[in-house]
Amino acid sequence: MHADALVENSGLRALCAIDAVASGATLKVPSEGTDYAVFNLDGRFYVTQDACTHGPGSLSEGYVENGEIECPFHQGRFDITSGQPTAPPCSDALRVWTVHLVDGQVCIDPAEDRRAG
């Protein structure tokens, strides 16, 4: 089955090609009113909301180190895998999505609502 058909039939949304995000990099993907941050951590992909929960920072413009993203606006940090804040002034968790790799595409179910505890 072609990726587009699989995505369409499953409720998944393709955000980008796997090779569009180099290892250690982040890509901002605007899609239907939501901006997503797609992370590639050594070949494992993660998707969070792009907007920092503390202020107007775009996490895709932040600095990735040791599995964390540092917001470029105020230097607060989040665990990329869980969305949990790891450094002040961040205190609210990010929305995160389960990643599905389908035919070379990074996909998510946009209706999924997962937040760190």
TITI-699825 format. One line per field, with one value per atom (N, C-alpha, C, O): residue number from 1; residue in three letters; atom name; x, y, z. Coordinates in steps of 0.2 Angstrom, whole numbers, plus 5000, padded with zeros to 4 digits. Example, Ala and Ser with C-alpha at 12.3 -4.5 7.8 and 13.67 -1.06 7.14 Angstrom:
2
i [1 1 1 1 2 2 2 2] .
aa [ala ala ala ala ser ser ser ser] .
at [N CA C O N CA C O] .
c1 [5066 5062 5066 5071 5064 5068 5064 5067] .
c2 [4972 4978 4984 4983 4989 4995 5000 5006] .
c3 [5039 5039 5039 5042 5035 5036 5039 5040] .
//
This chain:
117
i [1 1 1 1 2 2 2 2 3 3 3 3 4 4 4 4 5 5 5 5 6 6 6 6 7 7 7 7 8 8 8 8 9 9 9 9 10 10 10 10 11 11 11 11 12 12 12 12 13 13 13 13 14 14 14 14 15 15 15 15 16 16 16 16 17 17 17 17 18 18 18 18 19 19 19 19 20 20 20 20 21 21 21 21 22 22 22 22 23 23 23 23 24 24 24 24 25 25 25 25 26 26 26 26 27 27 27 27 28 28 28 28 29 29 29 29 30 30 30 30 31 31 31 31 32 32 32 32 33 33 33 33 34 34 34 34 35 35 35 35 36 36 36 36 37 37 37 37 38 38 38 38 39 39 39 39 40 40 40 40 41 41 41 41 42 42 42 42 43 43 43 43 44 44 44 44 45 45 45 45 46 46 46 46 47 47 47 47 48 48 48 48 49 49 49 49 50 50 50 50 51 51 51 51 52 52 52 52 53 53 53 53 54 54 54 54 55 55 55 55 56 56 56 56 57 57 57 57 58 58 58 58 59 59 59 59 60 60 60 60 61 61 61 61 62 62 62 62 63 63 63 63 64 64 64 64 65 65 65 65 66 66 66 66 67 67 67 67 68 68 68 68 69 69 69 69 70 70 70 70 71 71 71 71 72 72 72 72 73 73 73 73 74 74 74 74 75 75 75 75 76 76 76 76 77 77 77 77 78 78 78 78 79 79 79 79 80 80 80 80 81 81 81 81 82 82 82 82 83 83 83 83 84 84 84 84 85 85 85 85 86 86 86 86 87 87 87 87 88 88 88 88 89 89 89 89 90 90 90 90 91 91 91 91 92 92 92 92 93 93 93 93 94 94 94 94 95 95 95 95 96 96 96 96 97 97 97 97 98 98 98 98 99 99 99 99 100 100 100 100 101 101 101 101 102 102 102 102 103 103 103 103 104 104 104 104 105 105 105 105 106 106 106 106 107 107 107 107 108 108 108 108 109 109 109 109 110 110 110 110 111 111 111 111 112 112 112 112 113 113 113 113 114 114 114 114 115 115 115 115 116 116 116 116 117 117 117 117] .
aa [met met met met his his his his ala ala ala ala asp asp asp asp ala ala ala ala leu leu leu leu val val val val glu glu glu glu asn asn asn asn ser ser ser ser gly gly gly gly leu leu leu leu arg arg arg arg ala ala ala ala leu leu leu leu cys cys cys cys ala ala ala ala ile ile ile ile asp asp asp asp ala ala ala ala val val val val ala ala ala ala ser ser ser ser gly gly gly gly ala ala ala ala thr thr thr thr leu leu leu leu lys lys lys lys val val val val pro pro pro pro ser ser ser ser glu glu glu glu gly gly gly gly thr thr thr thr asp asp asp asp tyr tyr tyr tyr ala ala ala ala val val val val phe phe phe phe asn asn asn asn leu leu leu leu asp asp asp asp gly gly gly gly arg arg arg arg phe phe phe phe tyr tyr tyr tyr val val val val thr thr thr thr gln gln gln gln asp asp asp asp ala ala ala ala cys cys cys cys thr thr thr thr his his his his gly gly gly gly pro pro pro pro gly gly gly gly ser ser ser ser leu leu leu leu ser ser ser ser glu glu glu glu gly gly gly gly tyr tyr tyr tyr val val val val glu glu glu glu asn asn asn asn gly gly gly gly glu glu glu glu ile ile ile ile glu glu glu glu cys cys cys cys pro pro pro pro phe phe phe phe his his his his gln gln gln gln gly gly gly gly arg arg arg arg phe phe phe phe asp asp asp asp ile ile ile ile thr thr thr thr ser ser ser ser gly gly gly gly gln gln gln gln pro pro pro pro thr thr thr thr ala ala ala ala pro pro pro pro pro pro pro pro cys cys cys cys ser ser ser ser asp asp asp asp ala ala ala ala leu leu leu leu arg arg arg arg val val val val trp trp trp trp thr thr thr thr val val val val his his his his leu leu leu leu val val val val asp asp asp asp gly gly gly gly gln gln gln gln val val val val cys cys cys cys ile ile ile ile asp asp asp asp pro pro pro pro ala ala ala ala glu glu glu glu asp asp asp asp arg arg arg arg arg arg arg arg ala ala ala ala gly gly gly gly] .
at [N CA C O N CA C O N CA C O N CA C O N CA C O N CA C O N CA C O N CA C O N CA C O N CA C O N CA C O N CA C O N CA C O N CA C O N CA C O N CA C O N CA C O N CA C O N CA C O N CA C O N CA C O N CA C O N CA C O N CA C O N CA C O N CA C O N CA C O N CA C O N CA C O N CA C O N CA C O N CA C O N CA C O N CA C O N CA C O N CA C O N CA C O N CA C O N CA C O N CA C O N CA C O N CA C O N CA C O N CA C O N CA C O N CA C O N CA C O N CA C O N CA C O N CA C O N CA C O N CA C O N CA C O N CA C O N CA C O N CA C O N CA C O N CA C O N CA C O N CA C O N CA C O N CA C O N CA C O N CA C O N CA C O N CA C O N CA C O N CA C O N CA C O N CA C O N CA C O N CA C O N CA C O N CA C O N CA C O N CA C O N CA C O N CA C O N CA C O N CA C O N CA C O N CA C O N CA C O N CA C O N CA C O N CA C O N CA C O N CA C O N CA C O N CA C O N CA C O N CA C O N CA C O N CA C O N CA C O N CA C O N CA C O N CA C O N CA C O N CA C O N CA C O N CA C O N CA C O N CA C O N CA C O N CA C O N CA C O N CA C O N CA C O N CA C O N CA C O N CA C O N CA C O N CA C O N CA C O N CA C O N CA C O] .
c1 [5004 5000 5004 5009 5003 5007 5006 5001 5011 5011 5005 5002 5004 4998 4992 4988 4990 4984 4984 4979 4990 4990 4989 4985 4992 4991 4984 4981 4981 4974 4970 4965 4970 4966 4967 4962 4973 4974 4973 4973 4972 4971 4978 4978 4983 4990 4991 4988 4995 4997 5005 5009 5007 5014 5017 5014 5022 5025 5030 5031 5035 5041 5044 5042 5049 5053 5058 5060 5059 5064 5071 5074 5073 5079 5079 5084 5074 5073 5076 5077 5077 5079 5086 5086 5092 5098 5098 5095 5103 5104 5106 5111 5103 5104 5101 5102 5097 5094 5086 5083 5083 5076 5073 5077 5067 5064 5057 5053 5055 5048 5044 5046 5038 5033 5026 5023 5025 5018 5013 5014 5007 5002 4995 4994 4991 4984 4983 4980 4987 4986 4990 4990 4994 4999 5006 5007 5010 5017 5020 5020 5024 5027 5034 5037 5038 5045 5047 5045 5050 5052 5060 5064 5061 5068 5071 5067 5077 5081 5086 5091 5085 5091 5094 5091 5099 5103 5099 5099 5094 5090 5083 5080 5082 5076 5072 5075 5066 5062 5057 5054 5056 5051 5048 5051 5042 5038 5035 5032 5036 5033 5030 5030 5026 5024 5030 5035 5029 5035 5036 5041 5030 5029 5031 5029 5036 5038 5032 5027 5031 5025 5026 5021 5032 5033 5033 5031 5034 5034 5034 5032 5036 5035 5041 5041 5045 5050 5048 5043 5052 5051 5056 5062 5054 5059 5063 5069 5060 5064 5070 5075 5070 5076 5081 5086 5079 5083 5089 5091 5092 5099 5097 5095 5099 5098 5105 5110 5104 5110 5107 5103 5110 5109 5101 5099 5098 5091 5086 5080 5089 5085 5085 5090 5080 5079 5079 5075 5084 5084 5080 5082 5075 5072 5076 5080 5076 5081 5078 5082 5072 5069 5072 5073 5072 5073 5078 5079 5080 5085 5082 5086 5075 5072 5073 5074 5073 5074 5068 5065 5068 5063 5066 5071 5064 5066 5062 5056 5066 5063 5058 5053 5060 5057 5050 5045 5050 5044 5040 5034 5043 5040 5041 5039 5044 5044 5049 5054 5047 5052 5058 5057 5064 5070 5074 5078 5072 5076 5071 5067 5071 5067 5069 5075 5065 5059 5053 5047 5054 5049 5046 5050 5040 5036 5031 5029 5028 5023 5025 5030 5023 5025 5023 5018 5027 5025 5020 5020 5016 5012 5017 5021 5017 5021 5016 5011 5019 5015 5019 5026 5016 5020 5021 5017 5027 5030 5029 5030 5026 5025 5029 5028 5034 5038 5035 5035 5032 5029 5032 5031 5034 5037 5042 5041 5046 5051 5048 5052 5042 5039 5039 5037 5040 5038 5031 5029 5027 5020 5018 5021 5012 5009 5001 4999 4998 4991 4989 4990 4987 4987 4981 4981 4977 4972 4974 4971 4980 4983 4985 4987 4983 4984 4988 4986 4995 5000 5003 5007 5003 5007 5011 5009 5017 5021 5017 5014 5018 5015 5017 5015] .
c2 [4994 5000 5006 5006 5011 5017 5021 5021 5025 5029 5033 5034 5037 5042 5038 5041 5032 5029 5026 5026 5023 5021 5027 5026 5032 5038 5040 5041 5041 5043 5039 5041 5032 5027 5026 5024 5028 5027 5033 5032 5039 5045 5048 5053 5045 5048 5053 5054 5058 5064 5063 5063 5063 5064 5071 5075 5071 5078 5080 5085 5075 5076 5069 5064 5070 5064 5063 5067 5056 5055 5058 5061 5058 5061 5069 5072 5072 5079 5082 5088 5077 5079 5075 5069 5078 5075 5073 5076 5068 5066 5072 5076 5073 5079 5085 5090 5085 5091 5091 5086 5097 5098 5102 5106 5100 5103 5106 5102 5112 5115 5113 5114 5110 5108 5111 5109 5117 5119 5115 5113 5113 5109 5110 5109 5113 5114 5117 5115 5123 5127 5125 5129 5120 5118 5118 5115 5120 5120 5114 5114 5109 5104 5104 5107 5102 5101 5094 5090 5092 5085 5084 5088 5080 5079 5072 5067 5072 5066 5065 5069 5060 5059 5052 5047 5053 5047 5041 5036 5044 5039 5038 5034 5040 5040 5046 5052 5046 5052 5053 5049 5060 5062 5068 5072 5069 5075 5078 5075 5085 5089 5095 5096 5099 5105 5109 5109 5114 5118 5124 5126 5127 5132 5130 5125 5134 5133 5134 5139 5131 5132 5138 5140 5141 5146 5153 5158 5153 5160 5159 5154 5164 5164 5160 5161 5157 5153 5148 5144 5147 5141 5136 5137 5130 5125 5123 5120 5123 5120 5125 5123 5131 5135 5135 5138 5130 5129 5125 5123 5123 5120 5113 5112 5107 5101 5098 5098 5095 5092 5087 5088 5081 5076 5074 5073 5074 5072 5078 5077 5084 5090 5095 5096 5099 5105 5111 5111 5116 5122 5127 5129 5131 5136 5142 5144 5144 5150 5157 5162 5157 5163 5164 5170 5159 5160 5155 5155 5150 5145 5140 5136 5139 5134 5128 5128 5122 5115 5110 5110 5106 5100 5094 5094 5088 5082 5080 5081 5079 5078 5072 5072 5067 5060 5060 5057 5064 5064 5071 5071 5076 5083 5086 5092 5083 5085 5091 5090 5096 5102 5099 5096 5102 5100 5105 5104 5112 5117 5123 5124 5127 5133 5138 5138 5143 5144 5140 5141 5134 5130 5126 5123 5125 5121 5117 5112 5119 5115 5111 5113 5104 5100 5101 5105 5099 5100 5094 5089 5096 5091 5087 5089 5080 5075 5071 5069 5068 5063 5057 5057 5051 5045 5045 5047 5044 5044 5037 5032 5037 5031 5033 5038 5028 5029 5025 5019 5028 5025 5026 5032 5022 5023 5029 5033 5029 5035 5042 5047 5042 5048 5047 5042 5053 5054 5056 5061 5052 5053 5053 5050 5056 5056 5056 5057 5054 5055 5062 5062 5067 5073 5074 5078 5069 5069 5066 5067 5063 5060 5066 5071 5065 5070 5067 5064 5067 5065 5070 5074 5071 5076 5072 5068 5075 5072 5074 5079 5069 5070 5075 5076] .
c3 [5000 5000 5000 5004 4996 4996 5002 5006 5004 5011 5011 5016 5006 5006 5008 5012 5005 5006 5013 5017 5015 5022 5027 5032 5026 5030 5030 5036 5025 5024 5027 5031 5027 5030 5037 5040 5040 5047 5051 5057 5048 5052 5054 5057 5051 5052 5047 5042 5049 5045 5044 5049 5038 5036 5037 5034 5041 5042 5038 5035 5036 5032 5031 5033 5026 5024 5030 5033 5031 5036 5034 5039 5028 5026 5026 5025 5028 5029 5035 5036 5040 5047 5048 5050 5048 5049 5056 5061 5058 5065 5069 5067 5075 5079 5077 5081 5072 5070 5071 5074 5070 5071 5065 5062 5064 5058 5060 5064 5059 5060 5055 5049 5056 5051 5053 5057 5049 5050 5047 5041 5050 5047 5050 5056 5046 5048 5055 5059 5055 5061 5067 5072 5067 5072 5069 5064 5073 5071 5075 5081 5072 5075 5075 5070 5080 5080 5079 5083 5073 5072 5074 5071 5078 5080 5078 5078 5076 5075 5080 5079 5084 5089 5087 5089 5084 5082 5078 5080 5074 5070 5073 5070 5079 5082 5081 5083 5079 5078 5084 5086 5085 5090 5087 5084 5090 5088 5094 5098 5094 5100 5097 5091 5101 5098 5097 5101 5093 5091 5096 5098 5099 5103 5110 5113 5113 5120 5124 5123 5130 5134 5139 5142 5139 5143 5140 5143 5134 5130 5123 5120 5119 5112 5108 5102 5111 5108 5103 5105 5098 5093 5094 5093 5097 5099 5093 5094 5087 5081 5080 5076 5083 5082 5088 5089 5093 5099 5098 5093 5104 5104 5107 5112 5103 5105 5108 5105 5114 5118 5123 5127 5123 5127 5128 5133 5122 5122 5125 5126 5125 5127 5122 5118 5122 5118 5122 5127 5120 5124 5120 5114 5123 5120 5119 5123 5112 5111 5114 5114 5117 5119 5126 5128 5131 5138 5141 5147 5137 5138 5143 5146 5144 5147 5143 5137 5146 5142 5143 5149 5139 5139 5137 5133 5140 5137 5131 5131 5125 5119 5119 5115 5122 5122 5126 5124 5131 5135 5135 5137 5133 5133 5140 5141 5145 5152 5152 5150 5156 5157 5161 5166 5160 5163 5166 5170 5164 5167 5167 5162 5172 5173 5167 5165 5165 5168 5166 5168 5162 5159 5165 5169 5165 5171 5168 5171 5162 5159 5153 5149 5153 5148 5141 5140 5136 5129 5127 5131 5122 5119 5115 5111 5115 5111 5107 5110 5102 5098 5097 5097 5096 5095 5087 5083 5086 5079 5075 5078 5069 5065 5059 5055 5057 5051 5046 5046 5040 5035 5028 5026 5025 5018 5018 5013 5023 5022 5025 5024 5028 5030 5038 5041 5041 5048 5049 5047 5052 5053 5060 5064 5061 5068 5067 5062 5073 5073 5076 5082 5073 5076 5081 5085 5081 5087 5093 5099 5093 5099 5104 5102 5110 5115 5121 5126 5121 5126 5129 5125 5135 5138 5144 5147 5145 5151 5157 5158 5162 5168 5173 5179] .
//
